[in-house]
Amino acid sequence: MNRPHNEKPHIGVYRKQDFVTYVTWKSLPTFLRGQPETVLRKMGIDDDMAIELLQIKTQRDFAERFGIKDLGTLTDWNKRIEDEGLVEHINTWARKLTPNVVLALYKNVTKHGKSKEVKTWFEIIENF
């Protein structure tokens, strides 16, 4: 059964804070994981927690970073995350990047006259 995002997802989980952090990490786009801080900041990501988490590339890296010795714990967490629909939607983290994307899209539209990219961004991220 899916739990509303405002409920606490860590009830009944050992290492509650690590689980909440893991859910946040799983919510971040995989293509950004493992990128250097300079690359992330150039992309407009300036949230220190997001940058710290994005520097973790794999589940194994996550386990090492947080001292989780049994990788089966992450397997259990993955199942729980999937079963309960706990991973945030892309627009939660991406919305902060809208000003940067709008500027880039604006430049592209004014240079090439294509507005399809702008429409797509607003449909996906801003729910228009």
MODELLER restraints for C-alpha pairs under 7 A, 6 or more apart:
rsr = mdl.restraints
at = mdl.atoms
rsr.add(forms.Gaussian(group=physical.xy_distance, feature=features.Distance(at['CA:1:A'], at['CA:83:A']), mean=6.82, stdev=0.5))
rsr.add(forms.Gaussian(group=physical.xy_distance, feature=features.Distance(at['CA:1:A'], at['CA:84:A']), mean=5.89, stdev=0.5))
rsr.add(forms.Gaussian(group=physical.xy_distance, feature=features.Distance(at['CA:2:A'], at['CA:83:A']), mean=6.94, stdev=0.5))
rsr.add(forms.Gaussian(group=physical.xy_distance, feature=features.Distance(at['CA:2:A'], at['CA:84:A']), mean=4.45, stdev=0.5))
rsr.add(forms.Gaussian(group=physical.xy_distance, feature=features.Distance(at['CA:2:A'], at['CA:85:A']), mean=5.46, stdev=0.5))
rsr.add(forms.Gaussian(group=physical.xy_distance, feature=features.Distance(at['CA:3:A'], at['CA:84:A']), mean=5.66, stdev=0.5))
rsr.add(forms.Gaussian(group=physical.xy_distance, feature=features.Distance(at['CA:3:A'], at['CA:85:A']), mean=6.80, stdev=0.5))
rsr.add(forms.Gaussian(group=physical.xy_distance, feature=features.Distance(at['CA:5:A'], at['CA:86:A']), mean=6.69, stdev=0.5))
rsr.add(forms.Gaussian(group=physical.xy_distance, feature=features.Distance(at['CA:10:A'], at['CA:16:A']), mean=5.41, stdev=0.5))
rsr.add(forms.Gaussian(group=physical.xy_distance, feature=features.Distance(at['CA:10:A'], at['CA:19:A']), mean=6.67, stdev=0.5))
rsr.add(forms.Gaussian(group=physical.xy_distance, feature=features.Distance(at['CA:10:A'], at['CA:20:A']), mean=6.63, stdev=0.5))
rsr.add(forms.Gaussian(group=physical.xy_distance, feature=features.Distance(at['CA:23:A'], at['CA:86:A']), mean=6.91, stdev=0.5))
rsr.add(forms.Gaussian(group=physical.xy_distance, feature=features.Distance(at['CA:23:A'], at['CA:87:A']), mean=6.08, stdev=0.5))
rsr.add(forms.Gaussian(group=physical.xy_distance, feature=features.Distance(at['CA:25:A'], at['CA:53:A']), mean=5.95, stdev=0.5))
rsr.add(forms.Gaussian(group=physical.xy_distance, feature=features.Distance(at['CA:26:A'], at['CA:87:A']), mean=6.54, stdev=0.5))
rsr.add(forms.Gaussian(group=physical.xy_distance, feature=features.Distance(at['CA:27:A'], at['CA:87:A']), mean=5.08, stdev=0.5))
rsr.add(forms.Gaussian(group=physical.xy_distance, feature=features.Distance(at['CA:27:A'], at['CA:88:A']), mean=5.35, stdev=0.5))
rsr.add(forms.Gaussian(group=physical.xy_distance, feature=features.Distance(at['CA:32:A'], at['CA:54:A']), mean=6.36, stdev=0.5))
rsr.add(forms.Gaussian(group=physical.xy_distance, feature=features.Distance(at['CA:33:A'], at['CA:54:A']), mean=4.54, stdev=0.5))
rsr.add(forms.Gaussian(group=physical.xy_distance, feature=features.Distance(at['CA:33:A'], at['CA:55:A']), mean=5.77, stdev=0.5))
rsr.add(forms.Gaussian(group=physical.xy_distance, feature=features.Distance(at['CA:33:A'], at['CA:56:A']), mean=6.01, stdev=0.5))
rsr.add(forms.Gaussian(group=physical.xy_distance, feature=features.Distance(at['CA:33:A'], at['CA:57:A']), mean=4.68, stdev=0.5))
rsr.add(forms.Gaussian(group=physical.xy_distance, feature=features.Distance(at['CA:34:A'], at['CA:54:A']), mean=5.92, stdev=0.5))
rsr.add(forms.Gaussian(group=physical.xy_distance, feature=features.Distance(at['CA:34:A'], at['CA:55:A']), mean=4.43, stdev=0.5))
rsr.add(forms.Gaussian(group=physical.xy_distance, feature=features.Distance(at['CA:34:A'], at['CA:56:A']), mean=5.44, stdev=0.5))
rsr.add(forms.Gaussian(group=physical.xy_distance, feature=features.Distance(at['CA:34:A'], at['CA:57:A']), mean=4.29, stdev=0.5))
rsr.add(forms.Gaussian(group=physical.xy_distance, feature=features.Distance(at['CA:35:A'], at['CA:54:A']), mean=6.86, stdev=0.5))
rsr.add(forms.Gaussian(group=physical.xy_distance, feature=features.Distance(at['CA:35:A'], at['CA:55:A']), mean=5.90, stdev=0.5))
rsr.add(forms.Gaussian(group=physical.xy_distance, feature=features.Distance(at['CA:36:A'], at['CA:55:A']), mean=6.60, stdev=0.5))
rsr.add(forms.Gaussian(group=physical.xy_distance, feature=features.Distance(at['CA:37:A'], at['CA:51:A']), mean=6.37, stdev=0.5))
rsr.add(forms.Gaussian(group=physical.xy_distance, feature=features.Distance(at['CA:40:A'], at['CA:51:A']), mean=6.89, stdev=0.5))
rsr.add(forms.Gaussian(group=physical.xy_distance, feature=features.Distance(at['CA:44:A'], at['CA:97:A']), mean=6.23, stdev=0.5))
rsr.add(forms.Gaussian(group=physical.xy_distance, feature=features.Distance(at['CA:44:A'], at['CA:100:A']), mean=6.86, stdev=0.5))
rsr.add(forms.Gaussian(group=physical.xy_distance, feature=features.Distance(at['CA:56:A'], at['CA:62:A']), mean=5.99, stdev=0.5))
rsr.add(forms.Gaussian(group=physical.xy_distance, feature=features.Distance(at['CA:63:A'], at['CA:69:A']), mean=6.77, stdev=0.5))
rsr.add(forms.Gaussian(group=physical.xy_distance, feature=features.Distance(at['CA:63:A'], at['CA:71:A']), mean=6.99, stdev=0.5))
rsr.add(forms.Gaussian(group=physical.xy_distance, feature=features.Distance(at['CA:81:A'], at['CA:87:A']), mean=6.53, stdev=0.5))
rsr.add(forms.Gaussian(group=physical.xy_distance, feature=features.Distance(at['CA:91:A'], at['CA:125:A']), mean=4.94, stdev=0.5))
rsr.add(forms.Gaussian(group=physical.xy_distance, feature=features.Distance(at['CA:94:A'], at['CA:125:A']), mean=6.91, stdev=0.5))
rsr.add(forms.Gaussian(group=physical.xy_distance, feature=features.Distance(at['CA:95:A'], at['CA:125:A']), mean=6.26, stdev=0.5))
rsr.add(forms.Gaussian(group=physical.xy_distance, feature=features.Distance(at['CA:105:A'], at['CA:117:A']), mean=6.80, stdev=0.5))
rsr.add(forms.Gaussian(group=physical.xy_distance, feature=features.Distance(at['CA:105:A'], at['CA:118:A']), mean=5.94, stdev=0.5))
rsr.add(forms.Gaussian(group=physical.xy_distance, feature=features.Distance(at['CA:109:A'], at['CA:115:A']), mean=5.64, stdev=0.5))
rsr.add(forms.Gaussian(group=physical.xy_distance, feature=features.Distance(at['CA:122:A'], at['CA:128:A']), mean=5.66, stdev=0.5))
